[in-house]
């Protein structure tokens, strides 16, 4: 069985929003009057993202109580493609409360066999607070599936939900080739350069990306061809909506990075100070302090930059007026810095508290002499 790593602690922002469950737990039951065409999205997943072949086996990792309406049309599209569906009930914090460690381990072993005999898998909306051992990610790690994360994160503000759902559909409809083009522009400019990130909040962060850096390109394509040369778990995981460029190769980090501790400007703000490639200080500037305190008590490579992320999806707003950042800050121009553990993306860092994420909309980013983001907006079309 693969070694399991702790789930990212980004979801501790709950405390700062009064425990609003919708903000972190993906989707509840389908929103009344939802205009989302789930049959259309299911077709895009099956025939564009995976390009399923007859006879392939697909796993739906899902929580039936949180299905926004995707499961049934997805089953139908998989069947129409001649593939076979296997369903796994994702962990639920209440239902799992009485399980012993042995029962949990046996369940994981059973799931692992299913994954190892499958070619594709999708993680549908579930209670993310119940998967602190990252079972889906480790099941991907223990198999060769090409996987999709379809979390359908919804905001804590009910009036924002229809807007977000419409955004998500439009963002998923964007062709993988267009996302790939945007990522390619960034990648070409970033390789072998010194990157500087500045923002009005006091961020002034510098680091170097080597010419040979490993880059993960989240284009929304999860085909056999896309994953053929996968070198990490992340390389066999595609987020939908797609958006981001990721790299774990962050060299010579120095300066200050100030960001929100989750994908909402109400989640609290933290400042990380870097010197000689390491975090020398982490301070909570506003909001909940749990993540900062957990970081201070952690062991391992907690003080190493873990991953740098740039978002590119033009159909997602960077930040809503309420403060919510659609789909984990995947709106074009948002940048994110992870500190600590980066096992999922193939990096060497291992830290007891997992990764700590800092989200920064509104930044300006330069790579050498090229400006790639200006005040939160991509500097190219």
ZIKAMO-V213939 format. One record per residue. N is the residue number from 1. PHI is phi in whole degrees, -180 to 180 (NA if undefined). D_LAST is the distance of its C-alpha to the last C-alpha in Angstrom with 2 decimals. Layout:
# ZIKAMO-V213939
N&PHI&D_LAST, N&PHI&D_LAST
This chain:
# ZIKAMO-V213939
1&NA&45.02, 2&-67&41.90, 3&-66&41.96, 4&-99&40.20, 5&-106&38.01, 6&-69&37.70, 7&-65&34.89, 8&-51&32.33, 9&-90&33.81, 10&-59&30.71, 11&-80&32.45, 12&-69&35.14, 13&-63&33.16, 14&-48&35.27, 15&-59&37.99, 16&-77&35.87, 17&-115&35.14, 18&71&38.73, 19&72&38.47, 20&-72&36.26, 21&-65&36.10, 22&-56&33.21, 23&-67&30.84, 24&-125&31.40, 25&-106&33.02, 26&61&30.34, 27&-101&31.59, 28&-84&35.03, 29&-59&36.51, 30&-54&34.34, 31&-65&33.48, 32&-58&35.72, 33&73&34.05, 34&-60&30.92, 35&-96&28.71, 36&-70&27.13, 37&-95&27.78, 38&-69&28.90, 39&-63&30.21, 40&-65&26.77, 41&-66&25.35, 42&-62&28.39, 43&-62&27.75, 44&-65&24.20, 45&-64&25.76, 46&-74&28.67, 47&-102&27.38, 48&-110&23.72, 49&-73&23.58, 50&-81&27.14, 51&53&28.13, 52&-59&31.64, 53&-108&34.57, 54&-55&38.04, 55&90&40.25, 56&-70&37.62, 57&-105&38.44, 58&-126&36.01, 59&-105&36.67, 60&-100&35.66, 61&-99&35.95, 62&-150&36.27, 63&-112&38.06, 64&-59&39.48, 65&-76&39.83, 66&-118&36.09, 67&-74&34.84, 68&-78&32.59, 69&130&33.43, 70&-89&31.67, 71&-62&34.68, 72&-63&36.63, 73&-65&33.93, 74&-70&32.78, 75&-58&36.40, 76&-63&36.67, 77&-68&33.57, 78&-65&34.84, 79&-61&38.26, 80&-62&36.92, 81&-79&35.27, 82&84&38.71, 83&-96&37.93, 84&-117&40.11, 85&-106&39.33, 86&-126&40.85, 87&-108&40.36, 88&-124&40.75, 89&-78&41.32, 90&-61&39.12, 91&-55&41.16, 92&-125&42.15, 93&-59&43.39, 94&-79&46.38, 95&-67&47.42, 96&-88&47.14, 97&-59&49.15, 98&-92&52.39, 99&-75&51.27, 100&-82&52.87, 101&-55&51.00, 102&-65&52.74, 103&-65&51.59, 104&-64&47.99, 105&-66&48.27, 106&-64&49.92, 107&-62&47.23, 108&-61&44.52, 109&-62&46.52, 110&-64&46.77, 111&-59&43.04, 112&-62&42.46, 113&-62&44.63, 114&-63&42.67, 115&-64&39.36, 116&-71&40.93, 117&-107&41.95, 118&-122&38.58, 119&-109&35.41, 120&-146&32.87, 121&-153&32.76, 122&-136&30.83, 123&-98&31.27, 124&-87&31.39, 125&-48&31.73, 126&-151&34.67, 127&-78&36.36, 128&-67&34.41, 129&-72&37.18, 130&-95&39.51, 131&-116&37.76, 132&-69&38.22, 133&-97&39.24, 134&54&35.99, 135&-60&37.86, 136&-61&34.93, 137&-61&33.23, 138&-75&36.60, 139&-69&37.35, 140&-63&34.18, 141&-61&35.33, 142&-86&38.78, 143&-135&37.63, 144&-124&35.22, 145&-67&33.44, 146&-99&29.78, 147&-117&28.98, 148&-132&26.66, 149&-99&26.50, 150&-124&26.33, 151&-81&27.40, 152&54&26.24, 153&-56&26.59, 154&-116&27.67, 155&-78&27.95, 156&-75&31.41, 157&-98&31.11, 158&-53&32.27, 159&-62&30.49, 160&-81&27.09, 161&-61&27.89, 162&-60&27.12, 163&-63&23.73, 164&-64&22.93, 165&-62&24.29, 166&-64&22.19, 167&-59&19.01, 168&-63&20.21, 169&-62&20.89, 170&-64&17.50, 171&-68&15.88, 172&-72&18.33, 173&-68&17.73, 174&-61&14.17, 175&-64&14.90, 176&-53&15.49, 177&-63&13.88, 178&-72&10.40, 179&-64&11.22, 180&-61&12.76, 181&-63&9.88, 182&-64&7.94, 183&-64&11.44, 184&-64&12.22, 185&-61&9.77, 186&-64&11.44, 187&-60&14.76, 188&-61&14.98, 189&-76&14.50, 190&-82&16.83, 191&-60&19.71, 192&73&22.67, 193&-123&21.47, 194&-93&22.65, 195&-102&20.28, 196&-124&20.85, 197&-118&20.04, 198&-129&21.26, 199&-158&21.56, 200&-61&23.90, 201&-78&26.12, 202&107&27.43, 203&-65&25.28, 204&-151&25.33, 205&-122&24.97, 206&-127&24.84, 207&-160&25.08, 208&-119&24.68, 209&-107&23.06, 210&-67&25.18, 211&-58&23.99, 212&-94&25.65, 213&-57&24.32, 214&-77&24.33, 215&-123&20.96, 216&-98&20.84, 217&-113&17.87, 218&-86&18.01, 219&-94&16.38, 220&94&18.98, 221&-99&20.98, 222&-126&24.59, 223&-84&26.24, 224&-59&29.08, 225&-65&26.95, 226&-65&24.37, 227&-96&27.22, 228&-56&29.50, 229&-104&28.84, 230&-59&28.59, 231&-118&30.07, 232&-149&29.93, 233&-58&30.32, 234&-59&26.66, 235&-69&25.81, 236&-113&27.69, 237&-128&26.13, 238&-122&23.01, 239&-82&21.93, 240&-125&21.12, 241&-64&18.74, 242&-83&16.94, 243&-173&14.36, 244&-104&15.53, 245&-98&16.06, 246&-130&19.65, 247&-145&22.02, 248&-96&25.65, 249&-95&26.08, 250&-115&25.98, 251&-102&28.34, 252&56&30.04, 253&-64&28.75, 254&-155&29.96, 255&102&29.55, 256&-127&28.88, 257&-123&26.50, 258&-116&27.01, 259&-148&25.63, 260&-78&26.67, 261&-81&28.90, 262&-157&27.23, 263&-86&24.36, 264&-165&25.78, 265&-72&26.31, 266&-94&29.95, 267&-85&30.52, 268&106&31.65, 269&-125&30.31, 270&-132&31.33, 271&-118&31.19, 272&-109&31.32, 273&-108&32.63, 274&-115&32.25, 275&-151&34.44, 276&54&34.95, 277&81&32.60, 278&-135&34.29, 279&-78&34.29, 280&-99&37.24, 281&-159&37.02, 282&-133&35.45, 283&-127&36.13, 284&-87&35.65, 285&-96&34.61, 286&-163&34.81, 287&77&35.48, 288&-58&37.10, 289&-106&38.32, 290&-59&39.09, 291&-67&36.26, 292&-65&37.03, 293&-66&40.72, 294&-64&40.13, 295&-64&38.17, 296&-63&41.08, 297&-87&43.57, 298&-74&41.60, 299&-121&42.55, 300&91&40.79, 301&-85&37.50, 302&-65&36.42, 303&-96&35.57, 304&-103&33.06, 305&-61&29.28, 306&-101&28.52, 307&-163&24.83, 308&-116&21.49, 309&-131&18.68, 310&-124&14.97, 311&-95&13.55, 312&-135&10.23, 313&-72&11.24, 314&-76&9.40, 315&-88&12.83, 316&-107&14.75, 317&-67&15.47, 318&-67&15.90, 319&-146&19.42, 320&-79&21.59, 321&-55&24.04, 322&-70&26.72, 323&111&25.17, 324&-74&24.29, 325&-103&21.17, 326&-54&20.35, 327&36&21.19, 328&60&22.03, 329&70&19.12, 330&-93&16.49, 331&-67&14.09, 332&-54&10.68, 333&99&11.64, 334&-77&15.33, 335&-116&17.29, 336&-143&20.73, 337&-121&23.68, 338&-103&26.60, 339&-117&29.98, 340&101&32.79, 341&-57&33.13, 342&-139&30.47, 343&-59&32.62, 344&-63&30.38, 345&-95&27.57, 346&87&30.21, 347&-84&30.74, 348&-88&34.28, 349&-73&34.53, 350&-134&37.11, 351&-136&37.98, 352&-68&40.35, 353&-97&38.07, 354&74&35.12, 355&-107&31.72, 356&-110&30.93, 357&-105&27.38, 358&-126&25.76, 359&-100&22.65, 360&-136&20.71, 361&-84&18.16, 362&81&17.34, 363&-86&17.39, 364&-114&16.03, 365&-129&15.67, 366&-120&16.22, 367&-123&17.08, 368&63&19.63, 369&-97&18.39, 370&-96&14.62, 371&-94&13.01, 372&-104&10.62, 373&-135&11.20, 374&-123&12.64, 375&49&15.14, 376&88&13.72, 377&-115&10.05, 378&-57&7.38, 379&-90&7.07, 380&-148&3.79, 381&-100&0.00
